[in-house]
Amino acid sequence: KMACEQIEEFKEMEGIAGVHLMAIEWENRVPEIAELAKVLPRPQVD
């Protein structure tokens, strides 16, 4: 939950175009965090 809230805050900040998710020894949680934070599917960048 904390990671998702932080990502939501980043999405509102000017100049931030994305996030890099890392979960040391919790790699299996990264897809869940990305889904809950609504960062999937990845947007197209021109």
Secondary structure as the mmCIF struct_conf table of DSSP 4:
data_model
#
loop_
_struct_conf.conf_type_id
_struct_conf.id
_struct_conf.beg_label_comp_id
_struct_conf.beg_label_asym_id
_struct_conf.beg_label_seq_id
_struct_conf.end_label_comp_id
_struct_conf.end_label_asym_id
_struct_conf.end_label_seq_id
HELX_RH_AL_P HELX_RH_AL_P1 MET A 2 GLU A 12
BEND BEND1 MET A 13 MET A 13
TURN_TY1_P TURN_TY1_P1 GLU A 14 GLY A 15
TURN_TY1_P TURN_TY1_P2 ILE A 24 GLU A 25
HELX_RH_3T_P HELX_RH_3T_P1 GLU A 27 ARG A 29
HELX_RH_AL_P HELX_RH_AL_P2 VAL A 30 LEU A 36
TURN_TY1_P TURN_TY1_P3 ALA A 37 LYS A 38
BEND BEND2 PRO A 41 PRO A 41
HELX_LH_PP_P HELX_LH_PP_P1 ARG A 42 GLN A 44
#
